[in-house]
Each structure stands twice: as structure tokens, then as C-alpha cells.
């Protein structure tokens, strides 16, 4: 096991002494478990085409989130179809986005 920093040691000691309490109640934990089970069932495969720039951005975001990029894509799609993904405002007029020209 790697050496713990002071904060990690404090958290471990609080856990071991029973000072940490769950932040969610039983009903909330059941709801979260059911949602996790429902999203974990992946019984279909799809192929999609993405621009290389979008794929790189997705992979970078997944790395930041600490998950495989395919999992991030599935999560975003799941949130969209269940109505839990809200649209944000379009980027400001001066905002720049990388773009790679499409090949013909």
C-alpha cells in the first residue's frame, strides 16, 4: 500500500473510528444502486463516426474524469435519453474551437 498523505490518514482514522456517516439515506442509496445496475447493463453494440477532434476532446475529458472514454460516451447518451442532460448556452462569439477539415 502506498504511503498516505496527512489528509488521507485523517480520513482513514475517522472511518476506522466510526466518525464518518453516509451522506445519503437508505432510500437514496437504493435509488443510486438501481440506477447503477440499469446503466451497467450493456447488451447492444453500436458504431458511430466522430471527428478526430471530438474524439480527442472526449478522450481528454474521460481522462480528467478517470474513466474510459467509451464509458463517458455511454453515460452522456444515457443522461440525454433520460432527460438528465441539459443543454448549455452556445459558446460566446469569440470562443475558439479546434476544427479539422473533413476529407472528401
C-alpha positions as CSV (number, residue, x, y, z in Angstrom):
1,X,0.0,0.0,0.0
2,X,1.3,3.5,-0.8
3,X,2.1,6.0,1.9
4,X,-0.9,8.1,2.9
5,X,-0.7,11.9,3.0
6,X,-2.0,13.7,6.2
7,X,-5.5,14.2,4.8
8,X,-5.9,10.6,3.7
9,X,-4.6,9.4,7.1
10,X,-7.2,11.7,8.8
11,X,-10.0,10.3,6.6
12,X,-8.8,6.7,7.3
13,X,-8.7,7.3,11.1
14,X,-12.2,8.9,11.0
15,X,-13.5,5.9,9.0
16,X,-11.9,3.3,11.3
17,X,-13.2,5.1,14.5
18,X,-16.8,5.2,13.1
19,X,-17.0,9.0,12.9
20,X,-17.9,9.0,9.2
21,X,-21.6,8.7,8.4
22,X,-23.2,8.1,5.0
23,X,-24.4,11.3,3.4
24,X,-27.4,9.5,1.6
25,X,-30.3,7.9,3.4
26,X,-31.4,4.3,2.7
27,X,-33.9,5.4,0.0
28,X,-31.3,7.4,-1.8
29,X,-28.8,4.6,-1.7
30,X,-31.4,2.2,-3.1
31,X,-32.2,4.6,-5.9
32,X,-28.5,5.1,-6.7
33,X,-27.9,1.3,-6.7
34,X,-30.8,0.7,-9.1
35,X,-29.6,3.4,-11.4
36,X,-26.1,1.9,-11.4
37,X,-27.5,-1.5,-12.2
38,X,-29.6,-0.2,-15.0
39,X,-26.8,1.7,-16.6
40,X,-24.3,-1.2,-16.2
41,X,-26.3,-3.5,-18.4
42,X,-24.8,-3.0,-21.8
43,X,-26.3,-5.6,-24.2
44,X,-26.0,-3.8,-27.6
45,X,-23.1,-2.6,-29.6
46,X,-23.2,0.5,-31.8
47,X,-20.6,2.0,-34.2
48,X,-20.6,5.8,-34.7
49,X,-18.3,8.1,-36.6
50,X,-16.9,11.1,-34.8
51,X,-14.5,13.8,-35.9
52,X,-11.0,13.1,-34.7
53,X,-11.1,16.5,-32.8
54,X,-14.3,15.4,-31.0
55,X,-12.9,12.0,-30.1
56,X,-9.7,13.7,-28.8
57,X,-11.8,16.0,-26.7
58,X,-13.9,13.2,-25.3
59,X,-10.8,11.1,-24.5
60,X,-9.2,14.1,-22.7
61,X,-12.4,14.7,-20.7
62,X,-12.7,11.0,-19.8
63,X,-9.1,11.1,-18.6
64,X,-9.9,14.1,-16.4
65,X,-12.9,12.1,-15.0
66,X,-10.9,9.0,-14.5
67,X,-12.9,6.7,-16.7
68,X,-12.7,5.0,-20.1
69,X,-13.9,7.2,-23.0
70,X,-16.5,4.7,-24.1
71,X,-18.0,4.8,-20.6
72,X,-18.1,8.6,-20.8
73,X,-19.9,8.4,-24.2
74,X,-22.4,5.9,-22.8
75,X,-23.0,8.0,-19.7
76,X,-23.7,11.1,-21.7
77,X,-26.1,9.3,-24.0
78,X,-27.9,7.7,-21.1
79,X,-28.2,11.1,-19.4
80,X,-29.6,12.6,-22.6
81,X,-32.2,10.0,-23.2
82,X,-33.3,10.0,-19.6
83,X,-33.7,13.8,-19.6
84,X,-30.9,14.5,-17.1
85,X,-28.6,16.2,-19.6
86,X,-29.4,19.9,-20.0
87,X,-28.2,22.0,-22.9
88,X,-25.8,24.7,-22.2
89,X,-25.6,28.1,-23.9
90,X,-23.7,28.2,-27.2
91,X,-20.1,29.4,-26.9
92,X,-19.6,33.1,-26.9
93,X,-18.9,34.7,-30.3
94,X,-15.2,35.0,-29.7
95,X,-14.8,31.4,-28.3
96,X,-12.4,29.2,-30.4
97,X,-12.8,25.5,-31.0
98,X,-10.3,23.4,-32.7
99,X,-11.5,22.1,-36.1
100,X,-10.0,19.7,-38.5
101,X,-11.2,19.9,-42.1
102,X,-13.2,16.9,-43.3
103,X,-11.6,14.9,-46.0
104,X,-13.7,14.3,-49.1
